[in-house]
């Protein structure tokens, strides 16, 4: 079958109907995440701006849900707001066996341009694992369409790959992730927002302890390109990052999480060459704080059914 906007939208509606008909309310985990940070280019940044103050904060809210269907099937779905990708939505079904997990589902950009309410795409993921030893995973989300014709048209792309191994009470991994948002801003101008990150991450946990700690060291390149017919202008910030995340089980049905990405050192490249540690007090950051609730444990059996 050829993947078109019409086919993808029909698939997405069918998926939503299936979810409502197939699951009891309390079989689903639901969550919300609030983000704030000053390490991101403003969507309306001008090509002539060659400074970076870090004084402007960008905010966003995301909602998501996940649930097992059988012992081998599960689904996850969400509406996310991201400083690079803008607004995205996806539903992905996962099939898991002992050594492999495969996921696929529809992906959408929504309300990112007045000319396009929904932009269709595909989410895919694969994970190969030797339980308790090592793993490799890959995830790709991308809208469909390679040409930007009308003003406001855009393409969203997100890719993640990680290779990790298990040690006593910890999981360590080397990761590469990238995000890109390309948009035709006018008849003569295309803009590209992108973030590429290389990281080493360690998740520390202990059995029967109600919290988990994740520490990551990362090097990232944040850039915004202005592509005109005869020239390309690039604004770039490179950063060395320290990322810390805490996941705490407040009750048996609710988990609180906070993820702070702090810049150790940030410097400008290309048109921003010469900029060093911008931001209030030289501090740039991204903060994500969220709550996840297991509805199955929250709602008493027999309360509604």
N, C-alpha and C positions, 0 to 999 in steps of 0.2 A: 504494500500500500504506500502511496506517495504521501509524505508528511506535508500537509498544507495547514494554513490557519484554521480553515473550516473543520478539517479532520481532527486537529488537536483540540479545538474547543469542544467538539462533540465528545471526544474521549474524556476530557476533563469533567464535563457535566455528568457523564455516565459514572465516572469514578466517585463523584460526590454523592450521587443517588445511591450507589452501591454501599457507600460507607454508612449512610443514614439507615439503610434497610438492614444492614448486616451486623451492626454492633449495638450492644446495649450501651447506654450512656456511660455507665460507670466502668466500662472496660478500657477507657482511654486515659492516657496521661496528657495533661495540658500544661502549657507554660507561657510565660510572657517575659520579654527582655526589654529593658530600657537602656539606650546607649547615649553617651555624650562624649565629646572629645574636641580637641583643637588641632589634631594632626591630620588634616584633610584639606584639599582645595575646595573652595566654594564652587558650586555648580555654575554660577554666573561670573566666574573669575575672568578678568579682561586680559587680552593678549599683551597689553601695554604694562601690566602690573609686574614689576620685577623685584618686589619685596615680599616678605612673608612675616606678618606680625604674630600670628598665633592667637590673636585676641578674639577671634570669632569662634563660637562654639557651635557645633553641629549636633542636632538631637535626632533620635529616632526610636520607634517602638516596633517590636516584632511579636508575633503570636504563632504558636505551633502546637501540634498534637501528634501523638504516636500511639500505636496499639498493636499487640500481637493478634494475628488472625488464627493461625494454627501453630504447632511446634516449629514449623519451618518457614511460615509466611508471616510477614509483618508489614505495616505501612507507617509512613510518616508524612505529615503535611504541614505547611506553614505559610505565613505571610510575613515577609522580612523587609525591613528598611535598612539599606546599607549606604555608607558614604560614597562608595564607588559605583555600585550597581544600581543605586536608587531603589525602586520598589520591585520586589520579586515575589513570586508565589510558585510553590511546587507541591506535587504529591508523588511520592515514590514508593513502589512496592518492592519489598526485599524478600528474596528467597535464600535461605541459609541451610547449608549442609555442614558436615564436620570441618572440611578444609576450605570451603569456598562460600562466599556470599555474593549475590548478584542483585542489583537494584535497577529499576527503570520506571519512568513515569513522565507525565507532562510538566512543563516548566513555562512560566509566564512572567513577562514584564507587564506592569499595569500602572496606568495613570502617570507615566513618565513623559508624556507629550500630549498636547491637546489634540493632535491629529491622529493619534493612535491610542485607543483605550487599552487594548490587550495586544501583546506581542507574543506569539507562540514559540515554544521551544521544547527541548527534550532534556531530561536529567538521567544520567546513567552512573552506575557505580559498581566496582568490583573489589572484593577483598579476598586474598589468599592467605591462609593462616595454618601454621603448625601450632596447635593449641599449647600454650604454656612455653613456647619456644620463640617464634618469630612470626612476622606478618608483613604483607605489603598491600596497600590499598590505593585505589584510584577513584576519583569522583569528577565528573564533568557536567556542567550545566551550561546550556547555550541556547539562545534564541535562534530561530531559523531565518535565513535570508542573508545573502552576501553583498547586496547592493543597497546603498542609501540613495533613494531617488528624490523623495519629497522632503522639504524642510520639516524637521522634527523626527524623521525616521531614526531608529537607533538599533544597535546590536549589543547584547549583553553576553559576556563570557566569563565563566569561572571554572578553574581547574585546580585540583588538589591531588598530590601524590605523597605517600609517606611509606617509609620502611622502618620497622621497629622490631624490638626484641623485649622479652620478658626477663626480669631479674626478681629477686626476692622483694616482695612488697613494692614493686615499681615497674613501670612500663616506659621505656625510652624509645624515641623515634627521631629520625631525620626527615624533614618535610620541605616540600616546595609547593607554594600556593600562588595563584595569580588571579586577578580580577581585572576586567576591562569593560568600559562602557564607551562605545563609539556612537556619535550622534552627528547628523547633518544639521548644523546650527543655522545656516543660511544658504543661499544659493551658491556662495563662493567659499564657505568655510565648514570644515569638519573638526570636531573636537574629540579627543580621546583621553579619558581618565583611566589610569591604570595603577595597580599596586602589585608588586612582585615581592614575595617574602621567602627567605631561606631561614629555617629554624631548626634548633635541636631542643626537643621537648621531653620532659620527664614527669610522669604522673606518679605521685607517691600516695600509697594507701595502706591500710591495715585492716584485717578482718575484725568485724564487730566494733570498729571505730566509726562514729557517725560523720566523719568529714574526710575530704580528699584534697590534696594540694597538687597543683600543676605549676611547674616552673619551666620557662622557655627563654632561650637566648636567640635573638633573631637579627638578621640584617635585611632591610627592606628598601625598596626604591619606589617612591611615590611620584608620579609624573602626570602632567597635563600637557597634551600636544594640541597645537592649533595648526591645522593643515589647510593651506590655501593652494591655489593653482600653481604658484611659482615658488613657494617656500613653506617650510615647516618650522614653527617656533616651539621650543620645548621648555617647560618649567619643571624642574626636578628637585626633590628633597630625598637624600639618602640618610638612613637612620640606623643606629645600633640600638636594639630594643631589649628591655627586660620585661617579660610578661609573667604575671603571677595570677593564679586562679584558685579560688577556694569554693568547694562544694560542701555544704553542710546540711545534714538531715535534721531539720527542726523538729519534725514529728515523723511517725511512720508513714505519713502520706504526703508530706511537704518537704521540698528541698530548696534551699536558698543558695544562689551562686553569685559570685562577683569575679570579674576578670579585668585586671588593670594592666594595660600596655603602656609602659613608660619609656620615653626616649632617654637613653644614656648620653647620646651625642647625635646631633642632626646637622647636616651641612648641605649647602646648595650646590647644584650642578647646572650645566647649560646656561640658560638665561638667569638663573639664580646663583651663579657662581660667586663665591665670596660671603654668602650668608652662613653664619655659624651659630648654632644653638638659639634659634629664635623662640618667641613665645614669652609669656609673663614669667620673669625670673629664669628664663632659659628652659622652661619645662613644657614639653609637649606630651600629650597623653591621649589614650582612648579608654573609656570605662564602660563596661557592660555589666548590668546588674539584673538578675532575674529570679523568678519563682517558678518551680515546677511542682505540679500536684498530681498525685495518683488518685484519680476519681474513684477507682474501685475500692480503695481503702478508706477514702473520705466518706463515701455514702454507705450507710449501714445496709446490710442485706435485707431485702424486702421493703425498703423505704418507699420505692416507687413501683415495684413489680411484684 
